[in-house]
Amino acid sequence: MTTLAYYDAATAASRIEIPIFGAPALFDPKVPPSGQFAVTNALPQNRQIRILQAGHFSYPDQAQEDADIREALLTWFEPA
């Protein structure tokens, strides 16, 4: 666990050199949104970000957001 204390996901994210599709959440009981957005903001500009209302948690608009994410992913992975 000593190594984990030195690991910063935002620093690692800044080194990514490929396109990224991310979906951070405004509320998440398992992963603090502040950490999610620190990583998101550190990603290179070649990215597609969809902000969710919640992660790891059921909420009223979840089905619609899931459908929107699926559609965005299909577009993201569409051959050029």
C-alpha positions in Angstrom: 0.0 0.0 0.0 3.0 2.3 0.3 3.2 2.7 -3.5 -0.5 3.5 -3.8 0.0 6.6 -1.7 2.2 8.0 -4.4 -0.1 7.3 -7.3 -2.0 10.2 -8.7 -4.6 9.3 -11.3 -4.8 12.9 -12.6 -1.1 12.9 -13.2 -1.3 9.6 -15.0 -4.3 10.8 -17.0 -2.2 13.8 -18.3 0.1 11.3 -20.0 -2.6 9.5 -22.0 -1.9 9.9 -25.8 -5.0 8.2 -27.2 -8.6 9.4 -27.6 -10.7 9.0 -24.4 -14.4 8.6 -23.8 -15.2 9.3 -20.1 -18.4 9.6 -18.0 -17.7 11.2 -14.6 -20.6 11.5 -12.2 -21.8 14.4 -10.1 -22.7 12.0 -7.3 -21.0 8.7 -6.6 -21.0 6.9 -3.2 -18.0 4.8 -4.3 -15.7 7.2 -6.2 -15.6 10.9 -5.0 -16.7 13.2 -7.9 -13.7 15.5 -7.1 -11.3 12.7 -8.0 -13.3 11.8 -11.1 -13.2 15.4 -12.3 -9.6 15.9 -11.5 -8.8 13.0 -13.8 -11.3 14.2 -16.4 -9.7 17.7 -16.4 -6.2 16.3 -16.8 -7.1 14.2 -19.9 -5.7 15.4 -23.2 -8.0 17.4 -25.5 -8.8 14.4 -27.7 -11.7 13.3 -25.5 -15.4 13.0 -25.3 -16.9 13.6 -21.9 -20.5 12.9 -20.8 -21.3 14.0 -17.3 -23.7 11.7 -15.4 -26.0 12.6 -12.6 -24.8 9.6 -10.5 -22.5 6.7 -10.7 -22.7 3.4 -8.8 -26.1 4.4 -7.7 -29.7 4.1 -9.0 -31.5 7.3 -9.9 -34.7 8.3 -11.8 -33.1 9.4 -15.1 -30.6 6.5 -15.2 -32.3 4.6 -18.0 -32.3 7.7 -20.3 -28.7 8.6 -19.4 -27.6 5.0 -20.1 -29.3 5.1 -23.5 -27.6 8.4 -24.2 -24.2 7.0 -23.3 -24.8 3.9 -25.4 -25.7 6.1 -28.4 -22.7 8.4 -27.8 -20.4 5.3 -27.6 -21.7 3.9 -30.9 -21.0 7.2 -32.6 -17.5 7.4 -30.9 -16.5 4.0 -32.2 -18.0 4.5 -35.7 -15.5 3.9 -38.4 -14.2 7.1 -39.9 
